[in-house]
Every structure is written in C-alpha cells, then in structure tokens.
C-alpha cells in the first residue's frame, strides 16, 4: 500500500514524519514512557516528527497505520513473537524495537529496522536512524515466517526429538 494512500485514508499530512505506537499507552508492559522520554530527546535535538497512538484501533486499520508511518516504535518489556512486528515487516514499515521475544531474529538483517535498549537515549538514537533511513523496508524475511516454512521446521523438530527418544 503506498504511503500517500494510507495517509490520505487516515487524514494525515503527506509532508510530516510519523512514528506510530500501536500499543495501549496505559499498559505497563507496553512501556510507553520509554517512547515518551525518547521523543523528548528528539525534540531537544530539533528532530521534528509526530506521534500517532491510535489504540484501540480496529485490526482492519493496522495496515493503514503501518503504511502511513515512517517508523513503528515497539517498546515492550516482554513479548513472545509479536504479530505487530510481522505485520510491520509485511507493510515495509521501519521498526525500532526493544530486544524482546523473537523480534531481534525477525529484524536483525532488515535494513531500516533497529533493536534498541531500554535506555531512552539509545531508543532515541535508533529512532533517528530509522527516520533517516527514509524509505520502506524489504519484506524478504517474511519467507522465514510463512506458515508453510514454520510447519516444516516444527515437523523437523519433532522428527529430531523422536530420534533421540527411540
């Protein structure tokens, strides 16, 4: 989905930079205060961007937000394998995320995606890098997480475990 189309759909300015946070800002696990502190650092550095926090939002609107955004900020303290990261990769949205769950594995070789620490200065630095990237990411890594490939990996794991107990 073209960024301009998504922004028009959401009534967002085509000329602005947008960071989207799609979690519940009141959920302590989603760690919204980390993003707020990082954005204050961006303000101090005179880096202009707008924050979008549409939670709660219908799942049908998530692709529009990811297509419209210049960066997805993902600040969670604890996650497993977050679908939002996979959706952002599918939409070509640059990502700045804390190192939770399998996020590092998903984004580590994707240009425009960055793993940040839980320190607001580091998170701000990664947001700056993502904003400077200034284009969409490649979705080549999605092949690794398609259902068929995951099923093949699970079956191979079961076969290797069966061999060990026989």
C-alpha positions as CSV (number, residue, x, y, z in Angstrom):
1,X,0.0,0.0,0.0
2,X,1.5,3.3,-1.0
3,X,2.3,5.6,2.0
4,X,0.4,8.5,0.4
5,X,-2.8,6.4,0.0
6,X,-2.6,5.3,3.6
7,X,-2.0,8.9,4.8
8,X,-5.0,10.1,2.8
9,X,-7.1,7.4,4.2
10,X,-6.1,8.4,7.8
11,X,-6.2,12.2,7.0
12,X,-2.5,12.6,7.8
13,X,-0.2,15.2,6.4
14,X,1.8,13.9,3.5
15,X,4.8,16.1,4.3
16,X,5.2,15.2,8.0
17,X,7.3,12.4,9.6
18,X,5.2,10.0,11.7
19,X,6.1,7.5,14.4
20,X,3.3,5.1,15.3
21,X,2.8,3.3,18.6
22,X,0.0,0.8,18.3
23,X,0.0,-0.5,21.9
24,X,-2.1,0.5,24.9
25,X,-0.3,3.6,26.3
26,X,-1.6,2.6,29.8
27,X,-0.3,-1.0,29.8
28,X,2.9,-1.0,31.8
29,X,4.3,-3.9,29.8
30,X,4.0,-1.9,26.6
31,X,6.4,0.6,28.2
32,X,5.1,3.8,26.6
33,X,7.1,6.0,29.0
34,X,10.3,4.8,27.2
35,X,9.0,6.2,23.9
36,X,7.9,9.5,25.6
37,X,11.3,10.0,27.0
38,X,13.0,9.2,23.7
39,X,10.7,11.7,21.9
40,X,11.8,14.4,24.4
41,X,15.4,13.7,23.3
42,X,14.4,14.0,19.7
43,X,12.7,17.4,20.5
44,X,15.9,18.6,22.2
45,X,17.8,17.6,19.1
46,X,15.3,19.6,16.9
47,X,14.1,16.5,15.1
48,X,10.5,17.0,14.1
49,X,8.1,14.1,14.0
50,X,4.6,13.4,15.1
51,X,3.5,10.5,17.2
52,X,0.4,8.5,16.4
53,X,-1.2,6.4,19.2
54,X,-4.5,5.1,17.7
55,X,-5.1,2.4,20.4
56,X,-7.6,0.9,20.4
57,X,-7.9,0.6,16.7
58,X,-9.7,-2.0,14.6
59,X,-7.4,-4.6,13.2
60,X,-8.5,-3.6,9.7
61,X,-6.9,-0.2,10.2
62,X,-3.5,-1.5,11.4
63,X,-2.1,-1.9,7.8
64,X,-3.1,1.8,7.1
65,X,-1.1,3.0,10.2
66,X,1.9,0.8,9.3
67,X,1.8,2.0,5.7
68,X,1.4,5.7,6.7
69,X,4.1,5.6,9.4
70,X,7.8,6.4,8.9
71,X,8.6,4.2,11.9
72,X,6.9,1.7,14.2
73,X,8.0,2.2,17.8
74,X,7.8,-1.0,19.8
75,X,8.9,-0.5,23.4
76,X,7.5,-3.6,25.2
77,X,9.2,-5.1,28.2
78,X,8.1,-8.7,27.5
79,X,6.8,-10.4,24.4
80,X,6.8,-13.7,22.7
81,X,6.5,-13.5,18.9
82,X,4.6,-10.3,18.3
83,X,2.3,-10.3,15.3
84,X,2.7,-6.5,15.0
85,X,6.4,-6.9,14.1
86,X,5.4,-9.3,11.4
87,X,2.7,-7.0,10.1
88,X,5.2,-4.1,10.0
89,X,7.6,-6.2,8.1
90,X,4.9,-7.1,5.6
91,X,4.0,-3.4,5.2
92,X,7.6,-2.4,4.8
93,X,7.5,-0.2,7.8
94,X,10.8,0.6,9.5
95,X,10.9,-0.7,13.1
96,X,12.6,0.4,16.3
97,X,12.0,-2.2,19.0
98,X,13.3,-3.3,22.3
99,X,15.0,-6.7,22.3
100,X,12.0,-8.8,23.3
101,X,10.8,-12.2,22.2
102,X,11.9,-13.1,18.7
103,X,12.0,-9.5,17.4
104,X,15.8,-9.5,17.0
105,X,15.6,-12.7,14.9
106,X,12.9,-11.2,12.7
107,X,14.5,-7.7,12.1
108,X,18.3,-8.1,12.5
109,X,19.1,-8.3,8.8
110,X,16.4,-5.9,7.6
111,X,17.7,-2.5,6.6
112,X,15.7,0.2,8.3
113,X,14.9,-1.9,11.4
114,X,16.8,-1.4,14.7
115,X,17.0,-3.1,18.1
116,X,17.2,-0.6,20.9
117,X,17.9,-1.0,24.6
118,X,15.6,0.1,27.4
119,X,17.5,3.3,27.7
120,X,15.8,6.4,26.3
121,X,19.0,7.8,24.8
122,X,19.6,4.5,22.9
123,X,16.0,4.3,21.8
124,X,16.1,7.9,20.6
125,X,19.3,7.2,18.6
126,X,17.6,4.2,16.9
127,X,14.6,6.3,16.1
128,X,16.8,8.9,14.5
129,X,18.5,6.1,12.4
130,X,15.1,4.8,11.3
131,X,13.8,8.3,10.4
132,X,17.0,8.9,8.4
133,X,16.5,5.6,6.6
134,X,13.6,7.4,4.9
135,X,12.2,4.6,2.8
136,X,10.3,1.3,3.1
137,X,12.0,-1.9,4.2
138,X,12.3,-5.1,2.3
139,X,9.9,-7.9,3.1
140,X,12.3,-10.7,2.1
141,X,12.5,-12.0,5.7
142,X,8.8,-12.9,5.6
143,X,9.6,-16.1,3.7
144,X,11.1,-17.3,7.0
145,X,7.8,-16.9,8.9
146,X,5.2,-18.1,6.4
147,X,3.0,-20.9,7.7
148,X,4.5,-23.5,5.4
149,X,8.1,-22.9,6.4
150,X,7.1,-22.8,10.1
151,X,5.3,-26.1,9.7
152,X,8.3,-27.7,8.0
153,X,10.5,-26.5,10.9
154,X,8.1,-27.9,13.5
155,X,7.9,-31.3,11.8
156,X,11.7,-31.4,11.5
157,X,12.0,-30.6,15.2
158,X,9.5,-33.4,16.1
159,X,11.4,-35.9,14.0
160,X,14.7,-35.0,15.6
161,X,13.2,-35.3,19.1
162,X,11.6,-38.7,18.2
163,X,15.0,-40.0,17.0
164,X,16.5,-39.0,20.4
165,X,13.9,-40.9,22.5
166,X,13.9,-44.1,20.3
